[in-house]
């Protein structure tokens, strides 16, 4: 059963990139309406608690970023299938699809203090 959530009350930081559908104009416009949302284009990089994190849509690009040995975590999507693997010094992560389209609805929790990653299924919450 779907639950209705009021996302307008969430004030945590949200970092987004484009996926297959590259509607840059709409993504920028919508993101700019919320001070806690940052749109990066095709690739994003942030640092939280001294952990360097990069995110892109395609796995091939994520693997290239992980090969640079500059990141603790590299996140990608595209296949919507959750997976965790290590590549060089980075954890390479696909959180899956929170919408549950084609696969079970999943997301990841990443502990910036320990580097632990956990895949969560929405059906099991």
C-alpha positions, 0 to 999 in steps of 0.5 A, a space after each residue: 500500500 502506498 503512503 502519501 508523504 509531505 515532502 515539502 516539510 523535509 529540509 535536509 540536503 538533496 543532491 540530484 543529477 540527470 538520468 536518461 531523460 535529460 530535461 536540464 531546463 525543468 530539473 534546474 527550474 524545479 531544484 531552484 525552488 527549494 534552497 535545500 536541493 542542488 542540481 549538478 547536471 550529469 555528475 555530482 561530487 560532495 564531501 560529508 564527514 570527510 568522506 568523498 562521494 561522487 554520483 553519476 547515472 551510468 555504471 561505466 562512469 561510476 567505475 571510471 570515478 572509482 578507478 581515480 582512487 579519490 572517492 570513498 563512495 561512488 553511487 550510480 543508478 540506470 539499471 535500478 537494481 541494487 548492488 554493492 561492490 568494492 572497486 579500488 578504495 571506493 564502494 561502488 553502489 547502486 541504491 536500486 529504485 525507491 519507486 519500485 518500478 521493475 524491481 523491489 523498492 530499495 534505497 541505501 543507508 550510508 554511514 559516513 562515520 564507518 563507511 558501512 552501506 546497507 540496502 533497505 527494501 521498502 516492503 520490509 520497513 
